[in-house]
Amino acid sequence: MEGNLEAAIESLLNVEKQMRLAGEVSGTRKAVIDIIQLCYEARAWKTLNDQIVLLSKRRGQLKQAVTAMVQQAMQYIDETPDLEMRIELIKTLNSVSAGKIYVEIERARLIKKLAKIREEQGQIAEAADLMQEVAVETFGAMAKTEKIAFILEQVRLCLDRQDYVRAQILSRKISPRVFYVDPSKEKKKPKEGDAVVEEAPADIPSLLELKRIYYELMIRYHSHSNDYLEICRSYKAIYEIPSVKEDPSQWIPVLRKICWYLVLSPHDPMQSSLLNSTLEDKNLSEIPHFRLLLKQLVTMEVIQWTSLWDTYRAEFENENNMLGGPLGDKAAEDLRQRIIEHNILVVAKYYTKITIKRLAELLCLSLQDTEKHMSDMVVSKSLVAKIDRPMGIVCFQVAKDSNDVLNSWAMNLEKLLDLVEKSCHQIHKETMVHKAALRV
């Protein structure tokens, strides 16, 4: 049997040589595929590997023949008898396609297969290193969804090995705007000379599914640095996916997470904007507890921490069992911090000066903690305040420079002159009316 195989391969190699030297593309391609198929049917896996290397190295080998050979051999990867032989075939095809731009897509798919095997073996670092070798964003002929799926796999492996810096670099290769493009409008007829874009394989998720995977990975990344506002924005993007918004079992946990992370986010214009837009969401009426929580944050009134925590503690602990997982170890501590910050901002709105003692009473804190929280807010520029320690007074007024004082004085003077002019006009009007009445 082995002798028959060698004789058949030798015969086909002669045919391949004749076709190759004559420049016959279809003939060479057919001869190459026949050799590969013959080895596969005979289950001669070692011979198959040897023939792939031999055919790729033949002098003046045609690009089309190499492409056809690699594509044909890739179909046999899942048919290999054992894992060792599978890895060997992948490595052979990988070495053959290395540095050849016309089989770059096939090489990317081969590396993805090998990385998956390494991951299943528990070698996460090696799998991540393999995937990072390939820069799919430069592949013009690869489908957009396949590129995104490949980059997301690179990001996931980096997060699994806790390489957060490289995960961030790779994630920036995907612009979030790509998920908001209408696929029906994007399909255009290719112009003459344009590279033909291949269809994505059947196992590649749709653009909306990729959007969800992308934002779930971003949540994992931002959770590492406790960037609550970015986590909230990621959940907001997931919430807007049509398949999520249509299913209450999916959108209720996501909306709960949006509310929690909004409350946990430090006060700034972006947080304030998201807070107000979330309050306008009609779906929030389905979870009235959270509507009330957000309402308290936009209402300029002091919030009592103990009563708030007693009300929402059960909801907070229940997040562990909800879709998306727990809020994090520091979340409870950060929630208290946000409530204190809210209360300080409320006091600053209503007072220009207040004693530290009275401020501590309003915040239900000790004098030292009150001063510490205020100092942190001043450093982060979310509050303007000065503490007079000997007098024990906090001043919330903004210090004005000479230009501001002059502008304020000029504005007040202008208002005064307008008022005098208006008064003169009214007096003149009354005088004219009375004179007219006397004449009559």
WOUR-V161339 format. One record per residue. N is the residue number from 0. RES is the residue in one letter. SS is DSSP state (alpha for helix, beta for strand, coil for the rest). OMEGA is omega in degrees with one decimal (999 if undefined). D_CENTER is the distance of its C-alpha to the mean C-alpha in whole Angstrom. Layout:
<<N/RES/SS/OMEGA/D_CENTER> <N/RES/SS/OMEGA/D_CENTER>>
This chain:
<<0/M/coil/-179.4/57> <1/E/alpha/179.3/55> <2/G/alpha/177.7/58> <3/N/alpha/-180.0/57> <4/L/alpha/-179.4/54> <5/E/alpha/179.8/54> <6/A/alpha/179.6/57> <7/A/alpha/179.3/55> <8/I/alpha/-179.5/52> <9/E/alpha/179.6/55> <10/S/alpha/-179.6/56> <11/L/alpha/177.9/52> <12/L/alpha/177.4/52> <13/N/alpha/177.9/55> <14/V/alpha/-179.3/54> <15/E/alpha/-179.4/50> <16/K/alpha/-179.8/52> <17/Q/alpha/-179.0/54> <18/M/alpha/-178.7/52> <19/R/alpha/-179.6/49> <20/L/alpha/178.6/52> <21/A/alpha/180.0/53> <22/G/coil/179.0/50> <23/E/coil/-175.8/49> <24/V/alpha/-176.2/45> <25/S/alpha/179.8/46> <26/G/alpha/179.1/49> <27/T/alpha/-179.6/47> <28/R/alpha/-178.5/44> <29/K/alpha/-179.7/46> <30/A/alpha/-179.7/48> <31/V/alpha/-179.9/45> <32/I/alpha/179.7/43> <33/D/alpha/178.6/46> <34/I/alpha/-179.1/47> <35/I/alpha/-178.3/43> <36/Q/alpha/179.7/44> <37/L/alpha/178.4/48> <38/C/alpha/-178.9/46> <39/Y/alpha/-178.9/44> <40/E/alpha/177.7/46> <41/A/coil/-177.5/49> <42/R/coil/178.0/46> <43/A/coil/-172.3/47> <44/W/alpha/179.6/43> <45/K/alpha/177.8/44> <46/T/alpha/179.1/46> <47/L/alpha/178.2/43> <48/N/alpha/-178.3/41> <49/D/alpha/-178.6/44> <50/Q/alpha/178.2/45> <51/I/alpha/179.8/41> <52/V/alpha/-178.1/42> <53/L/alpha/-177.1/45> <54/L/alpha/-178.9/44> <55/S/alpha/-176.2/41> <56/K/alpha/-179.0/44> <57/R/coil/-173.4/47> <58/R/coil/177.4/48> <59/G/coil/-179.0/46> <60/Q/coil/-176.4/44> <61/L/coil/-179.7/43> <62/K/alpha/-177.3/39> <63/Q/alpha/-179.7/39> <64/A/alpha/178.9/41> <65/V/alpha/179.4/38> <66/T/alpha/-179.4/35> <67/A/alpha/-179.1/37> <68/M/alpha/-178.9/38> <69/V/alpha/-179.7/35> <70/Q/alpha/179.2/34> <71/Q/alpha/-177.8/37> <72/A/alpha/179.2/36> <73/M/alpha/178.7/33> <74/Q/coil/-176.3/34> <75/Y/coil/-175.3/36> <76/I/alpha/-178.0/34> <77/D/alpha/-178.9/33> <78/E/alpha/-177.1/37> <79/T/coil/-174.3/38> <80/P/coil/-179.0/40> <81/D/coil/-175.9/38> <82/L/alpha/-178.7/35> <83/E/alpha/-179.9/37> <84/M/alpha/178.3/38> <85/R/alpha/179.3/35> <86/I/alpha/-179.1/33> <87/E/alpha/179.7/36> <88/L/alpha/178.7/36> <89/I/alpha/-179.6/32> <90/K/alpha/178.3/33> <91/T/alpha/179.5/36> <92/L/alpha/178.8/34> <93/N/alpha/-179.7/31> <94/S/alpha/179.3/34> <95/V/alpha/-176.2/36> <96/S/alpha/-178.9/32> <97/A/coil/176.6/31> <98/G/coil/-179.5/32> <99/K/coil/-174.2/33> <100/I/alpha/-177.3/30> <101/Y/alpha/174.0/32> <102/V/alpha/-177.4/30> <103/E/alpha/179.4/27> <104/I/alpha/178.5/25> <105/E/alpha/179.9/28> <106/R/alpha/178.7/27> <107/A/alpha/-179.9/23> <108/R/alpha/177.7/24> <109/L/alpha/-180.0/27> <110/I/alpha/178.2/24> <111/K/alpha/177.6/22> <112/K/alpha/-178.7/25> <113/L/alpha/179.3/26> <114/A/alpha/178.7/23> <115/K/alpha/178.0/23> <116/I/alpha/179.8/27> <117/R/alpha/179.6/26> <118/E/alpha/178.3/23> <119/E/alpha/176.7/26> <120/Q/coil/179.3/28> <121/G/coil/-179.4/26> <122/Q/coil/-175.4/26> <123/I/alpha/-177.1/22> <124/A/alpha/-179.9/22> <125/E/alpha/178.2/24> <126/A/alpha/179.2/22> <127/A/alpha/179.4/19> <128/D/alpha/179.3/22> <129/L/alpha/-177.4/23> <130/M/alpha/-177.4/19> <131/Q/alpha/179.6/19> <132/E/coil/-171.9/22> <133/V/coil/177.4/21> <134/A/coil/-174.3/19> <135/V/alpha/-179.2/19> <136/E/alpha/179.5/17> <137/T/alpha/-176.4/21> <138/F/coil/-177.3/22> <139/G/coil/-174.4/24> <140/A/coil/-178.7/25> <141/M/coil/179.1/22> <142/A/coil/-176.0/21> <143/K/alpha/-178.7/17> <144/T/alpha/179.3/16> <145/E/alpha/176.7/17> <146/K/alpha/-178.1/16> <147/I/alpha/-179.8/12> <148/A/alpha/-179.8/13> <149/F/alpha/179.9/15> <150/I/alpha/178.4/12> <151/L/alpha/176.1/10> <152/E/alpha/176.0/13> <153/Q/alpha/179.9/14> <154/V/alpha/-178.0/11> <155/R/alpha/-179.8/12> <156/L/alpha/177.2/15> <157/C/alpha/177.8/14> <158/L/alpha/178.9/13> <159/D/alpha/178.4/16> <160/R/coil/176.7/18> <161/Q/coil/175.1/17> <162/D/coil/-171.0/16> <163/Y/alpha/-179.9/13> <164/V/alpha/-179.6/14> <165/R/alpha/177.6/14> <166/A/alpha/179.0/11> <167/Q/alpha/-179.9/9> <168/I/alpha/-178.4/12> <169/L/alpha/-178.1/11> <170/S/alpha/179.9/7> <171/R/coil/176.3/9> <172/K/coil/179.0/11> <173/I/coil/175.5/9> <174/S/coil/179.5/9> <175/P/alpha/-179.7/7> <176/R/alpha/-177.4/11> <177/V/alpha/-178.6/12> <178/F/alpha/-177.5/11> <179/Y/alpha/179.1/13> <180/V/coil/177.6/16> <181/D/coil/-176.6/19> <182/P/alpha/-178.5/20> <183/S/alpha/-179.8/24> <184/K/alpha/-173.5/24> <185/E/alpha/-176.2/22> <186/K/coil/179.3/25> <187/K/coil/175.9/28> <188/K/coil/-179.1/31> <189/P/coil/178.2/31> <190/K/coil/179.1/33> <191/E/coil/-179.6/36> <192/G/coil/178.3/35> <193/D/coil/176.9/31> <194/A/coil/179.7/29> <195/V/coil/-179.0/29> <196/V/coil/-179.3/26> <197/E/coil/174.3/26> <198/E/coil/178.5/25> <199/A/coil/177.0/22> <200/P/coil/-175.1/24> <201/A/coil/-176.4/24> <202/D/coil/179.3/22> <203/I/coil/-178.8/19> <204/P/coil/177.4/17> <205/S/coil/-176.5/17> <206/L/alpha/-179.7/14> <207/L/alpha/176.7/13> <208/E/alpha/177.7/13> <209/L/alpha/177.5/11> <210/K/alpha/179.3/9> <211/R/alpha/179.6/9> <212/I/alpha/-179.3/9> <213/Y/alpha/-176.9/5> <214/Y/alpha/175.0/4> <215/E/alpha/176.2/7> <216/L/alpha/177.5/7> <217/M/alpha/176.6/4> <218/I/alpha/177.1/7> <219/R/alpha/-178.6/9> <220/Y/alpha/-176.9/8> <221/H/alpha/177.5/9> <222/S/alpha/178.9/12> <223/H/alpha/-178.9/13> <224/S/coil/-179.7/14> <225/N/coil/176.8/14> <226/D/coil/-170.5/12> <227/Y/alpha/-177.2/13> <228/L/alpha/178.7/12> <229/E/alpha/176.4/8> <230/I/alpha/179.2/9> <231/C/alpha/179.6/11> <232/R/alpha/177.7/9> <233/S/alpha/177.1/6> <234/Y/alpha/178.4/10> <235/K/alpha/178.9/11> <236/A/alpha/177.3/9> <237/I/alpha/-178.9/10> <238/Y/alpha/-177.3/13> <239/E/coil/177.3/14> <240/I/coil/-175.4/14> <241/P/alpha/-178.0/18> <242/S/alpha/178.4/18> <243/V/alpha/-175.4/17> <244/K/alpha/-178.8/19> <245/E/coil/-174.8/22> <246/D/coil/-178.5/22> <247/P/alpha/179.3/23> <248/S/alpha/177.9/23> <249/Q/alpha/-172.8/19> <250/W/alpha/179.8/18> <251/I/alpha/176.6/21> <252/P/alpha/-179.5/19> <253/V/alpha/179.3/15> <254/L/alpha/175.0/17> <255/R/alpha/179.9/19> <256/K/alpha/178.7/16> <257/I/alpha/-179.4/15> <258/C/alpha/-179.1/18> <259/W/alpha/-176.0/19> <260/Y/alpha/173.0/16> <261/L/alpha/179.6/17> <262/V/alpha/-178.7/20> <263/L/alpha/-177.0/19> <264/S/coil/175.2/17> <265/P/coil/-177.8/20> <266/H/coil/172.6/22> <267/D/coil/-176.0/21> <268/P/alpha/-179.9/21> <269/M/alpha/179.7/17> <270/Q/alpha/-179.8/17> <271/S/alpha/179.6/21> <272/S/alpha/179.0/20> <273/L/alpha/-179.7/17> <274/L/alpha/-179.2/20> <275/N/alpha/179.7/22> <276/S/alpha/178.2/20> <277/T/alpha/178.8/20> <278/L/alpha/179.8/23> <279/E/coil/-178.7/24> <280/D/coil/-178.4/23> <281/K/alpha/-178.7/26> <282/N/alpha/-178.2/24> <283/L/alpha/178.2/24> <284/S/alpha/177.5/28> <285/E/alpha/177.4/27> <286/I/alpha/-172.2/26> <287/P/alpha/178.4/29> <288/H/alpha/-176.4/28> <289/F/alpha/174.6/25> <290/R/alpha/179.1/26> <291/L/alpha/178.9/29> <292/L/alpha/-179.9/26> <293/L/alpha/179.9/24> <294/K/alpha/179.3/28> <295/Q/alpha/-178.1/29> <296/L/alpha/180.0/27> <297/V/alpha/177.1/27> <298/T/coil/-176.7/31> <299/M/coil/176.9/33> <300/E/coil/179.8/35> <301/V/coil/179.8/35> <302/I/coil/175.9/33> <303/Q/coil/-174.7/35> <304/W/alpha/-175.0/33> <305/T/alpha/-179.8/35> <306/S/alpha/178.6/35> <307/L/alpha/-178.0/32> <308/W/alpha/177.9/31> <309/D/alpha/-178.8/34> <310/T/alpha/-170.4/32> <311/Y/alpha/-177.5/29> <312/R/alpha/-179.6/29> <313/A/alpha/178.3/30> <314/E/alpha/-178.9/26> <315/F/alpha/-178.6/25> <316/E/alpha/179.7/26> <317/N/alpha/179.9/25> <318/E/alpha/179.4/22> <319/N/alpha/-177.4/22> <320/N/alpha/-177.2/23> <321/M/coil/176.9/21> <322/L/coil/-179.3/18> <323/G/coil/173.8/15> <324/G/coil/-176.5/17> <325/P/coil/-177.0/19> <326/L/coil/-179.9/18> <327/G/coil/-175.6/19> <328/D/coil/-175.2/22> <329/K/coil/-170.0/22> <330/A/alpha/-177.9/21> <331/A/alpha/178.5/25> <332/E/alpha/-179.9/26> <333/D/alpha/177.7/23> <334/L/alpha/178.3/24> <335/R/alpha/178.4/27> <336/Q/alpha/-179.5/26> <337/R/alpha/179.5/24> <338/I/alpha/177.6/28> <339/I/alpha/179.6/30> <340/E/alpha/178.0/28> <341/H/alpha/-178.7/28> <342/N/alpha/178.6/32> <343/I/alpha/179.0/33> <344/L/alpha/177.2/31> <345/V/alpha/179.5/33> <346/V/alpha/-179.6/36> <347/A/alpha/179.6/36> <348/K/alpha/-174.2/36> <349/Y/alpha/-177.8/39> <350/Y/coil/167.8/41> <351/T/coil/176.0/42> <352/K/beta/177.7/43> <353/I/beta/177.8/43> <354/T/beta/-179.9/45> <355/I/alpha/-179.1/43> <356/K/alpha/179.9/45> <357/R/alpha/178.3/44> <358/L/alpha/178.6/40> <359/A/alpha/178.1/40> <360/E/alpha/179.8/42> <361/L/alpha/-177.5/40> <362/L/alpha/-176.4/37> <363/C/coil/-179.3/38> <364/L/coil/172.6/38> <365/S/coil/-179.6/40> <366/L/alpha/-178.9/41> <367/Q/alpha/-179.6/39> <368/D/alpha/178.3/36> <369/T/alpha/-179.3/36> <370/E/alpha/-179.1/37> <371/K/alpha/-178.8/34> <372/H/alpha/178.6/31> <373/M/alpha/179.8/33> <374/S/alpha/179.0/33> <375/D/alpha/-179.9/29> <376/M/alpha/177.6/28> <377/V/alpha/179.2/31> <378/V/alpha/179.7/29> <379/S/coil/176.1/26> <380/K/coil/175.0/27> <381/S/coil/-179.4/26> <382/L/coil/173.7/30> <383/V/coil/-178.6/33> <384/A/coil/174.3/36> <385/K/beta/-179.2/39> <386/I/beta/174.4/41> <387/D/beta/-173.4/45> <388/R/coil/179.7/46> <389/P/coil/-179.7/49> <390/M/coil/-178.7/50> <391/G/coil/-176.7/47> <392/I/beta/174.0/45> <393/V/beta/179.2/41> <394/C/beta/-178.2/41> <395/F/coil/-178.7/38> <396/Q/coil/178.0/40> <397/V/coil/178.5/38> <398/A/coil/-178.6/40> <399/K/coil/174.7/42> <400/D/coil/-174.9/43> <401/S/alpha/-179.6/46> <402/N/alpha/179.1/44> <403/D/alpha/179.6/43> <404/V/alpha/179.6/46> <405/L/alpha/179.5/48> <406/N/alpha/178.8/45> <407/S/alpha/179.3/46> <408/W/alpha/179.8/50> <409/A/alpha/-180.0/50> <410/M/alpha/178.7/48> <411/N/alpha/179.1/50> <412/L/alpha/179.5/53> <413/E/alpha/177.6/52> <414/K/alpha/179.6/52> <415/L/alpha/179.9/55> <416/L/alpha/176.9/57> <417/D/alpha/-179.5/55> <418/L/alpha/177.8/57> <419/V/alpha/-179.5/60> <420/E/alpha/179.7/60> <421/K/alpha/179.0/59> <422/S/alpha/178.2/62> <423/C/alpha/-179.5/64> <424/H/alpha/179.7/64> <425/Q/alpha/178.4/64> <426/I/alpha/180.0/67> <427/H/alpha/-179.6/69> <428/K/alpha/179.7/68> <429/E/alpha/179.7/70> <430/T/alpha/-179.3/73> <431/M/alpha/179.8/73> <432/V/alpha/-178.8/73> <433/H/alpha/179.6/76> <434/K/alpha/179.3/78> <435/A/alpha/-178.6/77> <436/A/alpha/-179.6/78> <437/L/alpha/-178.4/82> <438/R/alpha/-178.9/83> <439/V/coil/999/83>>
